């Protein structure tokens, strides 16, 4: 397990088949490997203080790779869970346990909705729905809608059709060259390319104010400029990312490659004057 989400009544977590063992370490292999022969599980755990083992439901599906989670919500007895899903292992540094070569085409992840029904008597998924053909990871939402059905999602797109010169590499060896916005109500998408010698880090949503509608605000993210080893902080209108940044802050120090990021106000951190 790497990530999880909550709904009003449940903790929802997925178990993918990245495995480790003493035997692997004794053979001088990387600690973690990926096992394509095992199923993937989705656990639904009630958010109650008196929860018992028998209250937990486990559903399973065929093998795939999924790391981060966009959101989850409940609709009656159904639980919806949205994650970037790839057919095979996305991380070449966690090699196949049976020594199969890394497959870049099968490592491409796309936002996918997993649906399970707590009213069912079995452990099968009710639905698996691919939501886009855009290859992306590090999905984020307007966090005020955590655990509720959301309209908008942002993420880091990996667009191999664009020119690229990753001087000095990238975080995790992955190409993250576009900011991606998905409108799940209309299906519309927006994309912004950071250029051939830049790499993006995880986007974060900032609401315009506490009462603003979903998506009304800004996206902030770090951009590594590889041509001169500098770092920018980019600010976008959250629902018009294709227009490019509305502000660029030149960070006075070089930030190393990172993966995750969050935004919090000084008041939330207890730092307000």
Secondary structure, DSSP 8 states (H G I E B T S, - for coil): ---EEE-SSEEEEEE--EEE-HHHHHTT--SEEE-TTS-EEEEEEE--TT--GGG-EEEEES--EEEEEEEEEEETTEEEEEEEEESS-S-TTS-BTT-----TGGG--EEEEEEEETT-SSSB-SEEEEEEEEEEEEEE--GGGTTS--SEEEEEE--TTS----TT--GGG----EEEEEETTT--EEEEE--TTEEE---EEEESSTT--TT-EEEEEEEEETTTTEEEEEEEETT-GGG--SEEEE-SS------------TTTTT---
